[in-house]
């Protein structure tokens, strides 16, 4: 196993590698990448978001999940009076509906989750794991091709309120190579450095956060923030292609999907794979604004973290330059009653894969309903077809939304013809695109960030 990192932005990956080079653990590197992503990937995630992680302690032979997804506010009572702002954004081949505004803000979990990972498995000082993010906030971050494309798609939402000053300075939406400047994040990260994660729940940032949401009619109160805590749990497990897969039970049924895939020997050709994938991956189509990072240290410890802001509520903390989440406006997450204090569920599946010799792969993905599709196809590539991590991540994917099967440019043509013959409407995309998820993976076969998100894998 070669130590390395993978993430959805080159600057995020560089932050993780720098921490590994200084002797940091996988958890240290993952936390550094989480905070770096909250500066470099603010179109996908942020300090006020939530997420899930899985960690492997090689010396103890123990795996653990960490749930730091958002919680439902309202422990102090009251009713939401903030009006939600409705938007339809063209994404892929159909409009996607979004609700934003202060009434969609759930209790954030990213700071608590990062502190929980570092507190249990970190070995470098807290100030050191925050340092790369602080430097990025101070210097600004260049927009990558994938992030510029994504911003272009979501500009009508991302540039509401204060967002226009960051993403469209002077009235022009940032493009590839432009520098994203968020100077207030320097102060936010300094408060995290000096006060710890408690600044979000009992400290300086909590005061600003509560003041903003109260002014805009939301129900979040001191009680909601003080009650929040990251939760440690045992991962769920299944077998796939002779390997053990450890992950969480998500809203999209990732584990059950792996269980339904036919025997590996019957999915070796491109056509066999396409037909099998189209049958087991069929489902609803929703967007997800997420990012994922993976770290493996020289001792064989591994940490995979997936975080999200939702689309973002359009509410930015004054002087701190970060946006609040919009999870209560994400329709596909609203499967159960919203009970104050309870944790919302998600489609995130940070995962670890083992064979008889030990850890094979750590992987996670962005992409809402496409997380499952992307992860299944990457795991199949590595475990069944013997592809390197980079080849498995970069290979064209399909995503079925009955009766349509979306196919990336370069997908095997004979397989697409077979899908059409089976009655599917095949939509051929002209590129490898953001729509098809964003996997960050590292393991025996190398490390890879997803080109669809301008991601990067780096080895120590």
N, C-alpha and C positions, 0 to 999 in steps of 0.2 A: 504494500500500500504506500503510494507516494502522497505526502502531505500536499495540500493545495486548497484553493478556494474557487468558487464560481458564484457569479452574481449577475444581476440584470443591467448593470452599468459598469463601464471600465473603472470609473472612480470608486465605485463601491467595492469591486474586486480588489483594487489596489490597496484600499484601506485594510481589508482582511489579510492580505499577504504581508503587509508591513507589520502587522501585529504578530503574525506567525514568525516572521523573521526575527523578532525581538524575544522569542521564546514564549509567546502567548499560547494558550490552549485553544482548542477548537471553539469553545464557548466564548473566549475573549475575542477571537477573530469574527465569530458570528455577530456578537454584540457590536463590535466596531463597524461591521457592514450594515447592521440595522440602522445605526445612527447615521452612517454615511449615506444610506439610501434615503433617509429623511431630509437630506440636503440635495443630493444629486437626482433623486427620482420622485420629486414631489408631485408629479403628475400621477404617480402610481401609489404612493404611500406617504406617511407623515408621522410626526411625533404624536399626534392625537388619534392615531389609528389603533388597530388591534391585530392580533395574529396568533399563530401556533408555532411551536417548535418541537423537535424531537432531538434527544441527546443520547449518545452512546459513550459510556464510561468503559474504556477498553480494559483497564486494570481490574475492575470489579465485574466485568461482563454484564453490565446492567444498562437497560434502555429506559428512558423516561420521556413522557410527553409534558409539555408546559403549555397550558391554555392561558393566553392573555388576550383573548378576543374581547370585544366590547361588551358592556353590560347595559341593561335597560335602566334608565334613570327613573326617578319618581318616588324614592323612598321617603321624601318629606311631604308627599302628597301634592295636590294641585293638578291642574289640567294644562295641557299644551295649548298656548294661545298664539304661538308663532305660526304664521301662514307659510305653508310649504310652497316653493316655487317649482312649477312643472316645466320640464324640458323634453323635447324629442330630438335625439341626436342620431344622424345617419351613421350606422356602424355596420360594416360588411355590406349586406344586401337588403337590410331592412332597418327602419327606425327603431331605436331603443328608448323607452320612456324612463325618465329620472325625476325623482323628487329631491330637492335640496332645501336648505334653509335651517335655521336654528332648531326648529322642531324635529329635525331628523338626526340631531347629534346624540350619540350614545356615549357612555362613560368610556374614556380612552384606556387602552391597556398596554401600548407599546413601552412606555417608561417602566411600568411594573414588570413586564415580561423580560425586558433587557436586564433589569436589576436582579431578577430571580435567576436567570441563566448565569450571570456573572457571579452572583453571590454563592451559588452552589458549586460551579465548575471553573470559574475564572481564577487566574493566578497573577495577572498583571494588575497594577493599580487602576481603579475606576477612571482616574484622570487620563490614563494612557489610552484606554479603549475609546474614549470620547475625542481624543486629539485629532484623528483624521477627519472626523466630521466638522470639528471646529475650524480646521484649516480650509476645508471646502467652503464653509459658510463665509469665511473671511475673504477668500479669493474669488468666489463665484465658480460656476460649473458650466462648461461648454455643452450645448445641446447636441446630443447624438442624433443620427438620422432617424432612428426609430422613435425617440422621444419627441423630436420635432414633428414627425408625422402624426403621432398620437395627439400632441397639443393642437395641431391643425384641425383634427377631427372634433375635439372637444372644446375648442376655443369659446363657443357661445356660453358654456358653463364655467370653464376655468377662468374666464376673464370677468366674471361678475364681481361687483363690489371691489375690494382691494386687490383681487387677483389680476385686474387689468394692469396695475402698476408693476407687477412682477413678470407676467407672461406676455404683455403687449405694451411695453414702455413706448411712449410717444405715439401710441395708437397702432403700432405694427406688431403683429404676433411674432414671437421669436421663431427663428428658423434654425436649420442645421448650422452649427458652428457659432451661433450667437451665444453670448454669455448670460446665464441665468443668475441674477443678483438678488439675494434675499438677506440683506444685512442684519435684520432683526434676529435671524437664527443664531447669530454669534452670541447675542445676549441670552437667548433661550438655552443654548448649549452650555453657557457659563453657569446658568442657574442649575441645570442638571448636574454639572460638574461639582458645584459648591454645595448644593442642598441635597443631591441625590435624587432618586426617582420621586421621593416624597414631595418635591417641589410641585408636582402635578396634582397631588392628592391632599396635601396639608400645608403647602408652602406658597412661595411667591407666584408661581405660574397658576396655581389653583385659584388665587384671588382674581387674577386677570380673566381666566377662563369663565369663572362663575359670573363675574361682572358683565361679560359680553353676552352670555346666553340669557341671563336674567333681563338685560336691557332689550333683548330681541324676543322675549316672550316664551322661553323654553322652561321646562320644569326641573332641570338639573340643579341639584343643591349640594351643600357641604356634605350631607349625609351620604349621597351617592359616591362622591369621590373618596371619602374616608372609609367606606365599606369595601372598596375595590381591592382585590388581591389576585396575583397570579396563582394558578392551580396546577399542582403536579399530579400526574396520573400515570398509570401503566398503559403502554400502547396496545392497540388491537393487533391481531396477527392473522395472516393467511399464508398459504403456500402457493407459489407460482413458478412454473418451469424449474422445479426442483429446489427452489430457494425459499427462504423465509422473508416475508415482507412485513415490517412493523410500521404502523401508521395509526391514524385516527379514523373513527367512523364519521364520515362527513355527510352533508346534505345530498351529495350527488352519487353516493354508493360506490366509491372507488374499490373498496375491498370486495364487495359483491360482484363487481364487474370483473375483477381478476378471477374470481371463482367461476364465472360463467364462460370464460374464454376456453375454447377447445384445446385438446392436447397440443403441446408445442409442435409435435411432429406433423400435425395437419395444418400448420399455418406458416410453412417455410417459404412458399412462393408468394410473390406480391399479390397475386389474385386471391389466394387463400386468405392472406392476411386482411386484405381489403373487405372481403365478404364477411369474415369473422368480426372485424372491428365494426362494420356497419350494423351488425346485428346486436352486439353487446353494448355499444356506446350510444345508441339512439336515445334521445331525450330532449328536454327543453333547451333553448338557446338564450343564454343571458350573458351580459358583459360583466367583467370583473376587473377592477383597477387594483392590482396586487403586484407584489414583487417577491422574489424568493432568493435566498442566499444559502450556500453550503460551505462548510469548512471541515477539513480533516487535518489534524495535527500530527507531528512525527511519532507520537506515542500510539496513534491509531484511534484516538478519540474523534468523534464526529458530531457535528451539530448542523441541523437544517432548520431554517427559520423562514416562515412566510408571513408577510404583513400586508395590510391594506388600509386605505382611508375611505373605501367606497369611492364614489366619484368626488367627494368633498362637498361640504355643506355650503361653501361660498362665504363662510364666516372666518375671518382671519384675526388672530389675536394682535391687538395693537401693540406695536413696538417689538413684537417677537416674531412676526412674519411667518407664522405657520397656520395652516387651515385646519378647521375641525372636520371630523368625519361626518358622513351622511348615512350611516348604517341603518337607521330607522326608516330611511326612505328607499332602501334596497328591497324591492318587492319579493325577490326570490329568497331572501333570508327570513321573510316574515311567515314562517310555517306554523308557529305556535303563538299562543297568547303572549302579549308583551307584559310580563309581570315584573314590576320594579325590583331591581337587585339581581335578576337572573341573567345568566350569560347567554348571548345570542349564539346561534350555530353558524357554520360557514361551509364552504366547499374546499377549504384548504386541506392538503394532505402531505405535509412534510414527512418523508419516508426514509427508512433504512432497510437495506437488503443484505441478507447473509446467506452464505452457503456453508458447506462442511468445513471450509478453511477459515471462515470468519467474515468480516465485513467486505462486501462486494461494492456497494454503492450507497451514497447518500444523495437524495434528490428531492426537489420541490418545484412547484410551478405556479405561475400566475395565470389568470385567464378565466375566472368564473366557471361556467359550465365546461369550458375547454380545458380546465385543469385535468380532469379525469381523462379526456381524450389524449392530451399530450403525455401525461404520465404513463398511461397504458402502452402507448406506442414506443416511448423511449425505453421502458423496462423490457418490452418485448425485443427491441433491437439489441439491447445489451445481453439479456439472459438467454434468449432463444437463438438469435442470429449471430451472436458473438461479435457485434460491432463495438468499436471503441466508443467511449462516452461522447466524444465530439461528433462522430458520425451519426450516432443514434439521435442526438439532440438536433443536429442540422438537417436530417433527412426530411423530405416533404411529408406532410401529415394529411389526414382526412378528418372531418368532423361531421357526423351525421345528425341532421335535424329533420326527421321524417316529414315529407317524402324526399327531402333534399339531402344530398351528400356533398358537402363542400370539400374541394380538393385543392391543395396548394400546387403551384407551378412545379413541374418536374415529377409529379406523382406518376407512377407507372401507368401508361396508357392502356395496356391490356387489362389491367385491374379495373380501370374506370369503365371500360367497355363492358366488362362483366357485371359491374354494379348497375349500369344502365339496363343490361339485359335482365337483371333481376327485378327491375321496376323502379329503381331509384332515379330521381332527377339529379344529374351530376352537374354541379356548378364548378367550373374550372377557374381558379384564381390565377392571376398573372404574375404573382410574386409569392415569396415566403412572407407571411404577414403576421402582425400583432394579434390578429383575430385568433390564430391557432395556438395561443398560449405562450408561455415563456419559461422554459425549464432551466434550472441551474443545478448541475450535478457534478459530483466528484467521486472517484473511486479507483479501483485497480486499473481501469481503462483510461485514466486521465481525468481532466477537469474541463468543463465546458459551460459557458453561459450561452444563452439563446440568441442567435443572430437576429431573430425576430424582434427582440427588445434591445438590440445593440449590446447584448450581454458579453461577458468575458470569463474564461476560466484561466487560472494561473496556478502553476505548481511551484512548490518551495524548492 
